[in-house]
Amino acid sequence: MDNTIDIMDKGFACLVDALGVINAERFIAAIKRESFNYTVWRREYFENMSLEEISSEAVDYATKHPHQGRGDRI
């Protein structure tokens, strides 16, 4: 099981891969500044979506961002 430091390192690496260093830093700063609650945001995001819309969005994302095999196996 990963400890908090390992999770933070992996999370920041994902952000850097997706956004670049500068935008990853900007993302973290925005989250801290806005007292962002990811769980609440996701609930509100999906609240008015049908299962079909969620599925379509997930398929679209997976098509545009295919897995590159960099994930950790547990």
C-alpha positions, 0 to 999 in steps of 0.5 A: 500500500502506498503511503501519502508521500508516494501518492502525492508523488504519483499524483503530481507526476500524473498532473505534470504528464497531462498539464506540464509543470507550470499548469500542474503548479497552477492547478494545485494553487487553484485547488488550495486557494478555492478550498476545492472539494473534489467529492462534492464537485464530482457529485454535482457534475454527475447529478443531472447526467443520465447513465448513457451520458456518463458512459458516452463521456467515458468512452469519448475520454478513453478514445481521446486518451488511450492507456499507454501502459504506465500504470502501476499494477497492484 
